[in-house]
Amino acid sequence: MEIYISDEERKKCSRVAYAYGEFFEKTDTIVVDAGRYGFVKLQYYTFPDGFDSVVTYTNSKEMFEDLWQDWFADQLLSLVEGTVLEELEYEEIFKCLPKEKQKEILDKQDYFKKKSELS
């Protein structure tokens, strides 16, 4: 039987999934432990077809960065929903935000890193 994720990475990925748990509760994203295959991110559920996006992780840092990008995009889009800024790229939206809001968003990345115990 082939193993695709080490025990150490399994623990790290589990902490990353836990750190982003509050984000999962608010969106249609879930991360599940797939045993020897790693962790799987499932997104965009539709009945009866299931999930439109499935991504497998065996590296906690890659998983963290991908979930960070999802969280970042979700935050930016929720801030500009229904405005002309909605048409901009994420980085452009971010630059349009007040400095205090930019700092608040970036501080959240540090929060997720500490919560997941990643350096």
C-alpha positions, 0 to 999 in steps of 0.5 A: 500500500502506497502512502502519499502523505507523511505522518508529520505532514498529516498533523500539519495539514490537520492544524491548517484545516482547523485554523481555517475552520471558521472560513469553511463554516461561512462558505461552500468549502470543506477540507477533509482528511483522505487518509493515506492520500492526504487532505482534500479541499472540496468546493462549489457543491451542487445537487445532484452533481456533487463538488465542482472543484476537488484539490488534494494536498500532501504539503501543509504549506501549499495547503495553507497558501491555497486556503489563504488565497481562497480566504483573501479572495472571499474577503475582498469580494465581500467588501466590494460586492455590488460595486464597480470595484468588483470587476477589478483583480484582487490585488487592485481591489486590495490597493483600493482599500483603506490602509487600516483595512489592508492591515486587518486583512494581512494580520489575519494571515498571521492569525491563521499561521499562528493558529495552524502552528506554521512558521 
